[in-house]
Amino acid sequence: MDQIGKNIKKYREERGITQEQLAAQMNVTRQAVSNWENAKTQPDLDTLFRLSQIFGISVEELIYGEKREEAPKVINITKKSVHKVEKGLSFGAALAMVISYVKWHSVGWAIVHGLMSWIYVIYFALRY
């Protein structure tokens, strides 16, 4: 028997439901329930969802046999890392402004390129 079949049988028996009763609730034949439990066939996602509702459990619990909770992903941002990013952004903007001024001898272009570098960085910071 596969894991899902074992779990269907386990939860069915825990609730004192026969294969015939479960089949009637699912609008399938008793043989379909037997085939799931003996790993001859696999229930589709809709069927798994309906089974989980009948058993009063989650689909994940029906698939894995236990309640599985993923640990929340924590992003650790320290003041030191934020300070490094700010220094890098400032340096990049200043470098863009200097290169623009040297190449085009225009303060306006230097400011435009400095602002564009900040916009570029902010866009990617928000996107990712």
QUIHUNOR-V823320 format. One record per backbone hydrogen bond with DSSP energy under -0.5 kcal/mol. CO is the residue of the C=O (numbers start at 1). NH is the residue of the N-H. Records with the same first field share a line. If there is no record, write none. Layout:
CO->NH  NH
This chain:
2->6
3->7
4->8
5->9
6->10
7->11
8->12
9->13
10->14
11->15
12->17
13->16
18->22
19->23
20->24
21->25
22->26
23->27  28
29->33
30->34
31->35
32->36
33->37
34->38
35->40  41
36->39
44->48
45->49
46->50
47->51
48->52
49->53
50->54
51->55
52->56  57
58->62
59->63
60->64
61->65
66->68
67->69
73->75
74->76
75->77
76->78
78->82
79->83
80->84
81->85
82->86
83->87
84->88
85->89
86->90
87->91
88->92
89->93
90->94
91->95
92->96
93->97
94->98
95->99
96->100
97->101
98->102
99->103
100->104
101->105
106->110
107->111
108->112
109->113
110->114
111->115
112->116
113->117
114->118
115->119
116->120
117->121
118->122
119->123
120->124
121->125
122->126
123->127
124->128
